[in-house]
């Protein structure tokens, strides 16, 4: 079993964890409505790749 020889300092631990931060998900602009949404997801108004794919409450 692998056992560390020396204790890792707080600074080295922090430097390693510095790269674990979260990034913003990539976004896309809907061609027909101009809305910003997550890539490969439908827009809030129900459009995906320029086509209406789901009915929303605003349509009623």
PDB file with SEQRES, HELIX, SHEET and CRYST1 records, atoms N, CA, C and O in Angstrom:
SEQRES   1 A   60  UNK UNK UNK UNK UNK UNK UNK UNK UNK UNK UNK UNK UNK          
SEQRES   2 A   60  UNK UNK UNK UNK UNK UNK UNK UNK UNK UNK UNK UNK UNK          
SEQRES   3 A   60  UNK UNK UNK UNK UNK UNK UNK UNK UNK UNK UNK UNK UNK          
SEQRES   4 A   60  UNK UNK UNK UNK UNK UNK UNK UNK UNK UNK UNK UNK UNK          
SEQRES   5 A   60  UNK UNK UNK UNK UNK UNK UNK UNK                              
HELIX    1 AA1 UNK A   10  UNK A   17  1                                   8    
HELIX    2 AA2 UNK A   18  UNK A   20  5                                   3    
HELIX    3 AA3 UNK A   57  UNK A   59  5                                   3    
SHEET    1 AA1 2 UNK A  27  UNK A  29  0                                        
SHEET    2 AA1 2 UNK A  36  UNK A  38 -1                                        
SHEET    1 AA2 2 UNK A  47  UNK A  48  0                                        
SHEET    2 AA2 2 UNK A  51  UNK A  52 -1                                        
CRYST1    1.000    1.000    1.000  90.00  90.00  90.00 P 1           1          
ATOM      1  N   UNK A   1       0.837  -1.173   0.000  1.00  0.00           N  
ATOM      2  CA  UNK A   1       0.000   0.000   0.000  1.00  0.00           C  
ATOM      3  C   UNK A   1       0.888   1.244   0.000  1.00  0.00           C  
ATOM      4  O   UNK A   1       1.887   1.290   0.717  1.00  0.00           O  
ATOM      5  N   UNK A   2       0.530   2.247  -0.796  1.00  0.00           N  
ATOM      6  CA  UNK A   2       1.326   3.463  -0.904  1.00  0.00           C  
ATOM      7  C   UNK A   2       1.067   4.368   0.300  1.00  0.00           C  
ATOM      8  O   UNK A   2      -0.077   4.661   0.648  1.00  0.00           O  
ATOM      9  N   UNK A   3       2.164   4.803   0.925  1.00  0.00           N  
ATOM     10  CA  UNK A   3       2.073   5.710   2.072  1.00  0.00           C  
ATOM     11  C   UNK A   3       2.995   6.884   1.802  1.00  0.00           C  
ATOM     12  O   UNK A   3       4.148   6.702   1.410  1.00  0.00           O  
ATOM     13  N   UNK A   4       2.476   8.103   2.015  1.00  0.00           N  
ATOM     14  CA  UNK A   4       3.305   9.275   1.751  1.00  0.00           C  
ATOM     15  C   UNK A   4       4.449   9.352   2.755  1.00  0.00           C  
ATOM     16  O   UNK A   4       4.300   8.970   3.916  1.00  0.00           O  
ATOM     17  N   UNK A   5       5.592   9.852   2.292  1.00  0.00           N  
ATOM     18  CA  UNK A   5       6.767   9.924   3.149  1.00  0.00           C  
ATOM     19  C   UNK A   5       6.756  11.186   4.010  1.00  0.00           C  
ATOM     20  O   UNK A   5       7.181  11.163   5.165  1.00  0.00           O  
ATOM     21  N   UNK A   6       6.261  12.297   3.432  1.00  0.00           N  
ATOM     22  CA  UNK A   6       6.217  13.557   4.165  1.00  0.00           C  
ATOM     23  C   UNK A   6       4.808  14.147   4.054  1.00  0.00           C  
ATOM     24  O   UNK A   6       4.088  13.919   3.082  1.00  0.00           O  
ATOM     25  N   UNK A   7       4.445  14.916   5.086  1.00  0.00           N  
ATOM     26  CA  UNK A   7       3.138  15.565   5.089  1.00  0.00           C  
ATOM     27  C   UNK A   7       3.113  16.673   4.042  1.00  0.00           C  
ATOM     28  O   UNK A   7       4.065  17.442   3.913  1.00  0.00           O  
ATOM     29  N   UNK A   8       2.007  16.745   3.294  1.00  0.00           N  
ATOM     30  CA  UNK A   8       1.829  17.825   2.329  1.00  0.00           C  
ATOM     31  C   UNK A   8       1.436  19.089   3.078  1.00  0.00           C  
ATOM     32  O   UNK A   8       0.562  19.059   3.944  1.00  0.00           O  
ATOM     33  N   UNK A   9       2.079  20.193   2.745  1.00  0.00           N  
ATOM     34  CA  UNK A   9       1.781  21.449   3.423  1.00  0.00           C  
ATOM     35  C   UNK A   9       0.445  22.012   2.934  1.00  0.00           C  
ATOM     36  O   UNK A   9      -0.076  21.601   1.897  1.00  0.00           O  
ATOM     37  N   UNK A  10      -0.091  22.949   3.692  1.00  0.00           N  
ATOM     38  CA  UNK A  10      -1.360  23.573   3.342  1.00  0.00           C  
ATOM     39  C   UNK A  10      -1.231  24.318   2.021  1.00  0.00           C  
ATOM     40  O   UNK A  10      -2.165  24.326   1.220  1.00  0.00           O  
ATOM     41  N   UNK A  11      -0.079  24.946   1.786  1.00  0.00           N  
ATOM     42  CA  UNK A  11       0.125  25.700   0.555  1.00  0.00           C  
ATOM     43  C   UNK A  11       0.117  24.774  -0.662  1.00  0.00           C  
ATOM     44  O   UNK A  11      -0.497  25.103  -1.677  1.00  0.00           O  
ATOM     45  N   UNK A  12       0.778  23.641  -0.579  1.00  0.00           N  
ATOM     46  CA  UNK A  12       0.796  22.710  -1.710  1.00  0.00           C  
ATOM     47  C   UNK A  12      -0.597  22.119  -1.943  1.00  0.00           C  
ATOM     48  O   UNK A  12      -1.014  21.926  -3.086  1.00  0.00           O  
ATOM     49  N   UNK A  13      -1.306  21.835  -0.859  1.00  0.00           N  
ATOM     50  CA  UNK A  13      -2.666  21.334  -1.007  1.00  0.00           C  
ATOM     51  C   UNK A  13      -3.551  22.383  -1.680  1.00  0.00           C  
ATOM     52  O   UNK A  13      -4.353  22.060  -2.556  1.00  0.00           O  
ATOM     53  N   UNK A  14      -3.398  23.634  -1.267  1.00  0.00           N  
ATOM     54  CA  UNK A  14      -4.182  24.715  -1.857  1.00  0.00           C  
ATOM     55  C   UNK A  14      -3.844  24.940  -3.317  1.00  0.00           C  
ATOM     56  O   UNK A  14      -4.735  25.228  -4.116  1.00  0.00           O  
ATOM     57  N   UNK A  15      -2.577  24.814  -3.683  1.00  0.00           N  
ATOM     58  CA  UNK A  15      -2.184  24.975  -5.081  1.00  0.00           C  
ATOM     59  C   UNK A  15      -2.796  23.889  -5.946  1.00  0.00           C  
ATOM     60  O   UNK A  15      -3.199  24.159  -7.077  1.00  0.00           O  
ATOM     61  N   UNK A  16      -2.873  22.687  -5.445  1.00  0.00           N  
ATOM     62  CA  UNK A  16      -3.478  21.606  -6.201  1.00  0.00           C  
ATOM     63  C   UNK A  16      -4.977  21.854  -6.375  1.00  0.00           C  
ATOM     64  O   UNK A  16      -5.525  21.636  -7.455  1.00  0.00           O  
ATOM     65  N   UNK A  17      -5.627  22.305  -5.324  1.00  0.00           N  
ATOM     66  CA  UNK A  17      -7.072  22.518  -5.365  1.00  0.00           C  
ATOM     67  C   UNK A  17      -7.468  23.790  -6.112  1.00  0.00           C  
ATOM     68  O   UNK A  17      -8.646  23.998  -6.401  1.00  0.00           O  
ATOM     69  N   UNK A  18      -6.502  24.630  -6.422  1.00  0.00           N  
ATOM     70  CA  UNK A  18      -6.811  25.878  -7.110  1.00  0.00           C  
ATOM     71  C   UNK A  18      -7.382  25.628  -8.498  1.00  0.00           C  
ATOM     72  O   UNK A  18      -8.043  26.506  -9.052  1.00  0.00           O  
ATOM     73  N   UNK A  19      -7.147  24.457  -9.072  1.00  0.00           N  
ATOM     74  CA  UNK A  19      -7.615  24.160 -10.417  1.00  0.00           C  
ATOM     75  C   UNK A  19      -8.971  23.460 -10.409  1.00  0.00           C  
ATOM     76  O   UNK A  19      -9.464  23.067 -11.467  1.00  0.00           O  
ATOM     77  N   UNK A  20      -9.571  23.301  -9.255  1.00  0.00           N  
ATOM     78  CA  UNK A  20     -10.854  22.610  -9.168  1.00  0.00           C  
ATOM     79  C   UNK A  20     -12.041  23.561  -9.223  1.00  0.00           C  
ATOM     80  O   UNK A  20     -13.167  23.157  -8.933  1.00  0.00           O  
ATOM     81  N   UNK A  21     -11.806  24.826  -9.593  1.00  0.00           N  
ATOM     82  CA  UNK A  21     -12.886  25.794  -9.593  1.00  0.00           C  
ATOM     83  C   UNK A  21     -13.884  25.482 -10.707  1.00  0.00           C  
ATOM     84  O   UNK A  21     -13.558  24.786 -11.669  1.00  0.00           O  
ATOM     85  N   UNK A  22     -15.096  26.000 -10.567  1.00  0.00           N  
ATOM     86  CA  UNK A  22     -16.148  25.763 -11.542  1.00  0.00           C  
ATOM     87  C   UNK A  22     -16.103  26.822 -12.631  1.00  0.00           C  
ATOM     88  O   UNK A  22     -15.800  27.984 -12.360  1.00  0.00           O  
ATOM     89  N   UNK A  23     -16.399  26.430 -13.846  1.00  0.00           N  
ATOM     90  CA  UNK A  23     -16.466  27.371 -14.954  1.00  0.00           C  
ATOM     91  C   UNK A  23     -17.914  27.500 -15.395  1.00  0.00           C  
ATOM     92  O   UNK A  23     -18.743  26.637 -15.106  1.00  0.00           O  
ATOM     93  N   UNK A  24     -18.208  28.574 -16.090  1.00  0.00           N  
ATOM     94  CA  UNK A  24     -19.561  28.770 -16.601  1.00  0.00           C  
ATOM     95  C   UNK A  24     -19.815  27.802 -17.749  1.00  0.00           C  
ATOM     96  O   UNK A  24     -18.912  27.547 -18.546  1.00  0.00           O  
ATOM     97  N   UNK A  25     -21.029  27.256 -17.850  1.00  0.00           N  
ATOM     98  CA  UNK A  25     -21.322  26.348 -18.957  1.00  0.00           C  
ATOM     99  C   UNK A  25     -21.343  27.124 -20.271  1.00  0.00           C  
ATOM    100  O   UNK A  25     -21.669  28.311 -20.281  1.00  0.00           O  
ATOM    101  N   UNK A  26     -20.999  26.469 -21.379  1.00  0.00           N  
ATOM    102  CA  UNK A  26     -21.032  27.164 -22.670  1.00  0.00           C  
ATOM    103  C   UNK A  26     -22.460  27.523 -23.057  1.00  0.00           C  
ATOM    104  O   UNK A  26     -23.388  26.752 -22.812  1.00  0.00           O  
ATOM    105  N   UNK A  27     -22.633  28.685 -23.658  1.00  0.00           N  
ATOM    106  CA  UNK A  27     -23.956  29.145 -24.037  1.00  0.00           C  
ATOM    107  C   UNK A  27     -24.033  29.327 -25.542  1.00  0.00           C  
ATOM    108  O   UNK A  27     -23.012  29.445 -26.221  1.00  0.00           O  
ATOM    109  N   UNK A  28     -25.246  29.348 -26.051  1.00  0.00           N  
ATOM    110  CA  UNK A  28     -25.502  29.551 -27.469  1.00  0.00           C  
ATOM    111  C   UNK A  28     -26.623  30.560 -27.616  1.00  0.00           C  
ATOM    112  O   UNK A  28     -27.393  30.785 -26.683  1.00  0.00           O  
ATOM    113  N   UNK A  29     -26.714  31.162 -28.782  1.00  0.00           N  
ATOM    114  CA  UNK A  29     -27.779  32.119 -29.080  1.00  0.00           C  
ATOM    115  C   UNK A  29     -28.756  31.455 -30.043  1.00  0.00           C  
ATOM    116  O   UNK A  29     -28.360  30.963 -31.100  1.00  0.00           O  
ATOM    117  N   UNK A  30     -30.028  31.445 -29.675  1.00  0.00           N  
ATOM    118  CA  UNK A  30     -31.054  30.844 -30.517  1.00  0.00           C  
ATOM    119  C   UNK A  30     -31.209  31.666 -31.790  1.00  0.00           C  
ATOM    120  O   UNK A  30     -31.293  32.893 -31.739  1.00  0.00           O  
ATOM    121  N   UNK A  31     -31.247  30.987 -32.926  1.00  0.00           N  
ATOM    122  CA  UNK A  31     -31.268  31.676 -34.215  1.00  0.00           C  
ATOM    123  C   UNK A  31     -32.556  32.456 -34.447  1.00  0.00           C  
ATOM    124  O   UNK A  31     -32.512  33.559 -34.992  1.00  0.00           O  
ATOM    125  N   UNK A  32     -33.696  31.914 -34.048  1.00  0.00           N  
ATOM    126  CA  UNK A  32     -34.971  32.567 -34.350  1.00  0.00           C  
ATOM    127  C   UNK A  32     -35.345  33.634 -33.334  1.00  0.00           C  
ATOM    128  O   UNK A  32     -35.836  34.697 -33.713  1.00  0.00           O  
ATOM    129  N   UNK A  33     -35.124  33.372 -32.046  1.00  0.00           N  
ATOM    130  CA  UNK A  33     -35.557  34.312 -31.015  1.00  0.00           C  
ATOM    131  C   UNK A  33     -34.430  35.174 -30.473  1.00  0.00           C  
ATOM    132  O   UNK A  33     -34.697  36.213 -29.869  1.00  0.00           O  
ATOM    133  N   UNK A  34     -33.183  34.777 -30.670  1.00  0.00           N  
ATOM    134  CA  UNK A  34     -32.057  35.542 -30.156  1.00  0.00           C  
ATOM    135  C   UNK A  34     -31.798  35.326 -28.677  1.00  0.00           C  
ATOM    136  O   UNK A  34     -31.012  36.058 -28.075  1.00  0.00           O  
ATOM    137  N   UNK A  35     -32.447  34.331 -28.080  1.00  0.00           N  
ATOM    138  CA  UNK A  35     -32.268  34.064 -26.649  1.00  0.00           C  
ATOM    139  C   UNK A  35     -30.954  33.337 -26.392  1.00  0.00           C  
ATOM    140  O   UNK A  35     -30.464  32.588 -27.238  1.00  0.00           O  
ATOM    141  N   UNK A  36     -30.405  33.568 -25.230  1.00  0.00           N  
ATOM    142  CA  UNK A  36     -29.192  32.867 -24.812  1.00  0.00           C  
ATOM    143  C   UNK A  36     -29.612  31.656 -23.988  1.00  0.00           C  
ATOM    144  O   UNK A  36     -30.411  31.776 -23.060  1.00  0.00           O  
ATOM    145  N   UNK A  37     -29.065  30.480 -24.335  1.00  0.00           N  
ATOM    146  CA  UNK A  37     -29.392  29.256 -23.604  1.00  0.00           C  
ATOM    147  C   UNK A  37     -28.176  28.357 -23.599  1.00  0.00           C  
ATOM    148  O   UNK A  37     -27.218  28.596 -24.335  1.00  0.00           O  
ATOM    149  N   UNK A  38     -28.207  27.320 -22.771  1.00  0.00           N  
ATOM    150  CA  UNK A  38     -27.114  26.353 -22.729  1.00  0.00           C  
ATOM    151  C   UNK A  38     -27.065  25.583 -24.033  1.00  0.00           C  
ATOM    152  O   UNK A  38     -28.097  25.280 -24.632  1.00  0.00           O  
ATOM    153  N   UNK A  39     -25.863  25.272 -24.462  1.00  0.00           N  
ATOM    154  CA  UNK A  39     -25.717  24.525 -25.710  1.00  0.00           C  
ATOM    155  C   UNK A  39     -26.353  23.146 -25.578  1.00  0.00           C  
ATOM    156  O   UNK A  39     -26.269  22.509 -24.528  1.00  0.00           O  
ATOM    157  N   UNK A  40     -26.987  22.696 -26.654  1.00  0.00           N  
ATOM    158  CA  UNK A  40     -27.636  21.392 -26.739  1.00  0.00           C  
ATOM    159  C   UNK A  40     -28.826  21.261 -25.788  1.00  0.00           C  
ATOM    160  O   UNK A  40     -29.210  20.148 -25.427  1.00  0.00           O  
ATOM    161  N   UNK A  41     -29.408  22.385 -25.380  1.00  0.00           N  
ATOM    162  CA  UNK A  41     -30.622  22.398 -24.567  1.00  0.00           C  
ATOM    163  C   UNK A  41     -31.626  23.320 -25.248  1.00  0.00           C  
ATOM    164  O   UNK A  41     -31.242  24.206 -26.011  1.00  0.00           O  
ATOM    165  N   UNK A  42     -32.914  23.112 -24.972  1.00  0.00           N  
ATOM    166  CA  UNK A  42     -33.917  23.987 -25.562  1.00  0.00           C  
ATOM    167  C   UNK A  42     -33.900  25.332 -24.856  1.00  0.00           C  
ATOM    168  O   UNK A  42     -33.486  25.433 -23.701  1.00  0.00           O  
ATOM    169  N   UNK A  43     -34.354  26.366 -25.560  1.00  0.00           N  
ATOM    170  CA  UNK A  43     -34.423  27.701 -24.977  1.00  0.00           C  
ATOM    171  C   UNK A  43     -35.647  27.781 -24.063  1.00  0.00           C  
ATOM    172  O   UNK A  43     -36.513  26.909 -24.130  1.00  0.00           O  
ATOM    173  N   UNK A  44     -35.739  28.801 -23.216  1.00  0.00           N  
ATOM    174  CA  UNK A  44     -36.895  28.911 -22.308  1.00  0.00           C  
ATOM    175  C   UNK A  44     -38.238  29.009 -23.023  1.00  0.00           C  
ATOM    176  O   UNK A  44     -39.270  28.678 -22.439  1.00  0.00           O  
ATOM    177  N   UNK A  45     -38.243  29.455 -24.271  1.00  0.00           N  
ATOM    178  CA  UNK A  45     -39.509  29.555 -24.999  1.00  0.00           C  
ATOM    179  C   UNK A  45     -39.821  28.302 -25.801  1.00  0.00           C  
ATOM    180  O   UNK A  45     -40.836  28.263 -26.496  1.00  0.00           O  
ATOM    181  N   UNK A  46     -38.969  27.266 -25.727  1.00  0.00           N  
ATOM    182  CA  UNK A  46     -39.264  25.987 -26.355  1.00  0.00           C  
ATOM    183  C   UNK A  46     -38.657  25.779 -27.725  1.00  0.00           C  
ATOM    184  O   UNK A  46     -39.054  24.850 -28.430  1.00  0.00           O  
ATOM    185  N   UNK A  47     -37.705  26.614 -28.132  1.00  0.00           N  
ATOM    186  CA  UNK A  47     -37.072  26.462 -29.435  1.00  0.00           C  
ATOM    187  C   UNK A  47     -35.765  25.689 -29.302  1.00  0.00           C  
ATOM    188  O   UNK A  47     -35.051  25.804 -28.306  1.00  0.00           O  
ATOM    189  N   UNK A  48     -35.468  24.895 -30.335  1.00  0.00           N  
ATOM    190  CA  UNK A  48     -34.174  24.201 -30.420  1.00  0.00           C  
ATOM    191  C   UNK A  48     -33.747  24.199 -31.877  1.00  0.00           C  
ATOM    192  O   UNK A  48     -34.454  23.671 -32.736  1.00  0.00           O  
ATOM    193  N   UNK A  49     -32.614  24.775 -32.151  1.00  0.00           N  
ATOM    194  CA  UNK A  49     -32.051  24.870 -33.496  1.00  0.00           C  
ATOM    195  C   UNK A  49     -33.037  25.473 -34.486  1.00  0.00           C  
ATOM    196  O   UNK A  49     -33.162  25.007 -35.619  1.00  0.00           O  
ATOM    197  N   UNK A  50     -33.731  26.512 -34.047  1.00  0.00           N  
ATOM    198  CA  UNK A  50     -34.622  27.245 -34.938  1.00  0.00           C  
ATOM    199  C   UNK A  50     -36.008  26.668 -35.094  1.00  0.00           C  
ATOM    200  O   UNK A  50     -36.806  27.222 -35.851  1.00  0.00           O  
ATOM    201  N   UNK A  51     -36.338  25.580 -34.415  1.00  0.00           N  
ATOM    202  CA  UNK A  51     -37.656  24.961 -34.538  1.00  0.00           C  
ATOM    203  C   UNK A  51     -38.332  24.906 -33.176  1.00  0.00           C  
ATOM    204  O   UNK A  51     -37.669  24.723 -32.155  1.00  0.00           O  
ATOM    205  N   UNK A  52     -39.653  25.063 -33.159  1.00  0.00           N  
ATOM    206  CA  UNK A  52     -40.433  24.950 -31.927  1.00  0.00           C  
ATOM    207  C   UNK A  52     -40.594  23.468 -31.610  1.00  0.00           C  
ATOM    208  O   UNK A  52     -41.214  22.734 -32.380  1.00  0.00           O  
ATOM    209  N   UNK A  53     -40.040  23.022 -30.481  1.00  0.00           N  
ATOM    210  CA  UNK A  53     -40.049  21.590 -30.166  1.00  0.00           C  
ATOM    211  C   UNK A  53     -40.933  21.254 -28.974  1.00  0.00           C  
ATOM    212  O   UNK A  53     -41.266  20.087 -28.769  1.00  0.00           O  
ATOM    213  N   UNK A  54     -41.321  22.252 -28.183  1.00  0.00           N  
ATOM    214  CA  UNK A  54     -42.140  21.972 -27.003  1.00  0.00           C  
ATOM    215  C   UNK A  54     -43.058  23.172 -26.755  1.00  0.00           C  
ATOM    216  O   UNK A  54     -42.658  24.318 -26.958  1.00  0.00           O  
ATOM    217  N   UNK A  55     -44.267  22.908 -26.323  1.00  0.00           N  
ATOM    218  CA  UNK A  55     -45.221  23.970 -26.024  1.00  0.00           C  
ATOM    219  C   UNK A  55     -44.914  24.553 -24.639  1.00  0.00           C  
ATOM    220  O   UNK A  55     -44.579  23.818 -23.709  1.00  0.00           O  
ATOM    221  N   UNK A  56     -45.030  25.862 -24.515  1.00  0.00           N  
ATOM    222  CA  UNK A  56     -44.798  26.522 -23.244  1.00  0.00           C  
ATOM    223  C   UNK A  56     -46.076  27.221 -22.792  1.00  0.00           C  
ATOM    224  O   UNK A  56     -47.050  27.292 -23.540  1.00  0.00           O  
ATOM    225  N   UNK A  57     -46.066  27.734 -21.566  1.00  0.00           N  
ATOM    226  CA  UNK A  57     -47.242  28.414 -21.040  1.00  0.00           C  
ATOM    227  C   UNK A  57     -47.533  29.714 -21.796  1.00  0.00           C  
ATOM    228  O   UNK A  57     -48.681  30.155 -21.862  1.00  0.00           O  
ATOM    229  N   UNK A  58     -46.496  30.321 -22.361  1.00  0.00           N  
ATOM    230  CA  UNK A  58     -46.683  31.567 -23.115  1.00  0.00           C  
ATOM    231  C   UNK A  58     -47.472  31.318 -24.394  1.00  0.00           C  
ATOM    232  O   UNK A  58     -48.079  32.245 -24.930  1.00  0.00           O  
ATOM    233  N   UNK A  59     -47.474  30.084 -24.891  1.00  0.00           N  
ATOM    234  CA  UNK A  59     -48.200  29.764 -26.128  1.00  0.00           C  
ATOM    235  C   UNK A  59     -49.697  29.641 -25.899  1.00  0.00           C  
ATOM    236  O   UNK A  59     -50.469  29.776 -26.848  1.00  0.00           O  
ATOM    237  N   UNK A  60     -50.119  29.395 -24.701  1.00  0.00           N  
ATOM    238  CA  UNK A  60     -51.538  29.166 -24.414  1.00  0.00           C  
ATOM    239  C   UNK A  60     -52.359  30.412 -24.505  1.00  0.00           C  
ATOM    240  O   UNK A  60     -53.571  30.370 -24.289  1.00  0.00           O  
TER     241      UNK A  60                                                      
END                                                                             
